Amino acid sequence: MNKQRNTVSVLFMLFSILFCVCLIAANLFATKQIALGSISLTGGLLIFPVSYIVNDCVCEVWGYRKARLLIWTGFAMNFFFVIMGALCDIIPPAPYYENAAGFHGVFGLAPRVALASFCAFLVGSFLNAYVRSRMKIASKGRNFSARAVVSTIVGECADSVIFFPLALGGVIPTEALPELMFWQVVLKTAYEIVVLPLTIRVVAFLKRHEQSDVYDEGVNYSVWKIFNI
């Protein structure tokens, strides 16, 4: 057994915690639709793109195997949170508790949002990691910015096409869905581009600190080999 390959660093652990927090918060924020001028969006836009940036950093520094572990860890923690929230929602409130309707307004929709998010997240995140990994090999590690943007566009497109019909179909007007999906992809990608200078510096620091710059030559891209890290 390659002990070094089958361990994780403190920084990887911290990035994993941030990743999980972003996913859980994005599911809650997504229960509210917000307006930026004439553009309708979900509150998840505020934080969900951070999960893609973390995914980019992990895949770039530690490789696809660690990214696969990160994605499944995020999925498991998100699932646990949603199940506990739904259980809390269905338990009758205390007689003096006056915010049951507000709590249900968030967690009553959260299971449906979470189911849609689970499907969209897995597809989008794995596509993001796969595209970034393949582009890194093809470019011999050059053009980090292009890899970051292209992989985000692919992942976000898949995420939005799956998430919004499943999560919000019947909740908001059907004719509003295409515009909502379009602006989510555009703004999340713009988010990635705006913070790209910071992402580049974070990746450079991680590579120096971890002494790691993995190229996924010969890696098995199966999403099921969770513990092959």
C-alpha positions in Angstrom: 0.0 0.0 0.0 1.2 3.5 -0.8 0.8 5.1 2.6 1.5 8.6 1.3 -1.2 8.4 -1.4 -3.7 7.0 1.0 -3.5 9.8 3.6 -4.8 13.4 3.5 -3.2 16.6 4.7 -4.5 19.1 7.2 -5.0 21.6 4.4 -7.0 19.1 2.4 -9.2 18.5 5.5 -9.8 22.2 5.9 -10.8 22.5 2.3 -13.1 19.6 2.7 -14.8 21.3 5.7 -15.2 24.5 3.7 -16.6 22.5 0.8 -19.2 20.8 3.0 -20.3 24.1 4.6 -20.8 25.7 1.2 -23.0 22.8 0.0 -25.2 22.8 3.1 -25.5 26.6 3.1 -26.3 26.7 -0.7 -29.2 24.3 -0.2 -30.7 26.5 2.5 -30.1 29.7 0.5 -31.7 28.1 -2.6 -35.1 28.1 -0.9 -35.2 31.8 -1.4 -35.4 33.5 -4.8 -33.7 36.9 -4.9 -33.7 39.7 -7.5 -30.7 41.6 -8.8 -32.4 44.3 -10.8 -34.6 42.5 -13.3 -32.7 39.2 -12.9 -34.3 36.5 -10.7 -31.9 34.1 -9.0 -31.7 31.8 -6.0 -29.8 32.7 -2.8 -27.6 29.8 -3.4 -25.7 31.9 -6.0 -24.0 33.7 -3.1 -22.1 30.7 -1.9 -22.4 27.7 -4.2 -19.7 28.9 -6.7 -17.2 28.7 -3.8 -17.6 24.9 -3.8 -16.5 24.8 -7.5 -13.5 26.9 -6.7 -12.6 24.5 -3.8 -13.1 21.6 -6.2 -10.8 23.3 -8.7 -8.1 23.8 -6.1 -8.3 20.2 -4.9 -8.3 18.7 -8.3 -5.4 20.9 -9.5 -3.2 20.3 -6.4 -4.1 16.8 -5.2 -5.6 15.3 -8.3 -8.9 13.6 -9.4 -8.7 10.9 -6.7 -8.8 13.4 -3.9 -11.4 15.4 -5.7 -13.6 12.3 -5.9 -13.3 11.8 -2.2 -14.1 15.4 -1.6 -17.3 15.2 -3.7 -18.6 12.1 -2.0 -17.8 13.6 1.4 -19.7 16.7 0.6 -22.6 14.6 -0.7 -22.7 12.5 2.5 -22.6 15.5 4.9 -25.2 17.3 2.9 -27.5 14.2 2.9 -27.1 13.9 6.7 -27.9 17.5 7.3 -31.1 17.4 5.1 -32.3 14.2 6.7 -31.9 15.7 10.2 -33.6 18.9 9.1 -36.5 17.0 7.6 -36.9 14.9 10.8 -36.9 18.0 13.0 -39.5 19.6 10.7 -42.0 16.7 11.0 -41.7 16.4 14.8 -44.5 18.5 16.4 -43.3 21.8 17.7 -43.5 22.8 21.4 -46.7 24.6 22.3 -44.8 27.9 22.9 -42.8 27.7 19.7 -44.2 30.4 17.3 -41.9 30.0 14.3 -43.1 26.6 13.0 -44.4 28.0 9.7 -41.1 29.8 9.1 -39.1 26.7 9.9 -41.2 24.6 7.6 -40.9 27.2 4.9 -37.2 26.5 4.8 -36.9 22.8 5.7 -40.2 21.7 4.2 -38.9 22.6 0.8 -35.3 21.7 1.6 -35.7 17.9 1.0 -36.9 18.5 -2.5 -34.3 21.1 -3.1 -31.7 18.7 -1.6 -32.7 15.8 -3.9 -32.4 18.0 -6.9 -29.1 19.4 -5.5 -27.8 15.9 -4.9 -28.3 14.8 -8.5 -27.1 18.1 -10.0 -24.2 18.4 -7.6 -22.8 14.9 -8.4 -23.1 15.3 -12.1 -21.8 18.9 -12.2 -19.0 18.3 -9.7 -17.7 15.2 -11.4 -17.8 16.7 -14.8 -16.0 19.8 -13.5 -13.2 17.6 -12.0 -13.0 15.3 -15.0 -12.7 18.2 -17.5 -10.1 19.9 -15.4 -8.1 16.7 -15.0 -8.1 15.9 -18.7 -7.3 19.5 -19.7 -4.4 19.5 -17.3 -2.9 16.4 -18.9 -3.5 17.7 -22.4 -2.0 21.1 -21.7 0.9 19.7 -19.7 -0.1 21.9 -16.7 -0.3 25.1 -18.7 -3.3 27.5 -19.0 -4.6 27.1 -15.5 -7.1 30.0 -16.0 -8.6 28.3 -19.1 -9.0 25.1 -17.3 -10.7 26.8 -14.4 -13.2 28.6 -16.6 -14.0 25.8 -19.0 -14.4 23.2 -16.3 -16.7 25.6 -14.4 -18.9 26.3 -17.5 -19.3 22.5 -18.2 -20.1 21.7 -14.5 -22.4 24.7 -14.0 -24.4 24.0 -17.2 -25.0 20.4 -16.1 -25.8 21.5 -12.6 -28.3 24.1 -13.7 -30.1 22.0 -16.3 -30.7 19.3 -13.7 -31.3 21.3 -10.6 -33.8 24.0 -11.5 -36.5 21.8 -13.1 -36.3 19.3 -10.3 -36.1 21.8 -7.4 -38.3 24.6 -8.6 -40.6 23.1 -11.2 -44.2 24.0 -10.2 -42.9 26.4 -7.6 -42.0 29.2 -9.9 -43.5 29.8 -13.4 -42.2 27.4 -16.0 -41.4 30.2 -18.4 -39.1 31.7 -15.8 -36.9 28.6 -15.6 -34.8 29.0 -18.8 -33.9 32.6 -17.8 -33.1 31.5 -14.3 -30.8 28.7 -15.5 -29.1 31.0 -18.0 -28.3 33.7 -15.5 -27.1 31.2 -12.9 -24.5 29.8 -15.3 -23.5 33.2 -16.5 -23.1 34.7 -13.0 -21.5 31.7 -11.5 -18.9 31.7 -14.3 -18.4 35.4 -13.8 -17.9 34.8 -10.1 -15.2 32.3 -11.0 -13.5 34.7 -13.3 -13.6 37.6 -10.8 -12.0 35.6 -8.1 -9.6 33.8 -10.5 -6.5 35.9 -9.4 -7.1 34.8 -5.8 -7.7 31.2 -6.9 -4.4 31.2 -8.8 -2.5 32.5 -5.7 -4.2 29.9 -3.4 -3.3 27.1 -5.8 0.3 28.3 -6.0 0.5 28.4 -2.2 -1.0 24.9 -1.9 1.4 23.5 -4.4 4.4 24.9 -2.6 3.2 24.0 0.9 2.0 20.5 0.0 4.8 19.9 -2.5 2.1 18.3 -4.7 1.1 18.9 -8.3 -0.7 15.8 -9.5 -1.2 14.8 -13.1 -3.8 12.1 -13.4 -2.0 9.8 -15.8 -3.7 6.4 -15.9 -6.2 7.3 -13.2 -9.5 5.4 -13.1 -12.2 8.1 -13.5 -14.9 5.8 -12.1 -17.0 7.8 -9.6 -17.4 4.7 -7.4 -13.7 4.2 -6.3 -14.3 6.4 -3.4 -11.5 5.2 -1.1 -8.9 4.9 -3.9 -7.1 8.1 -3.0 
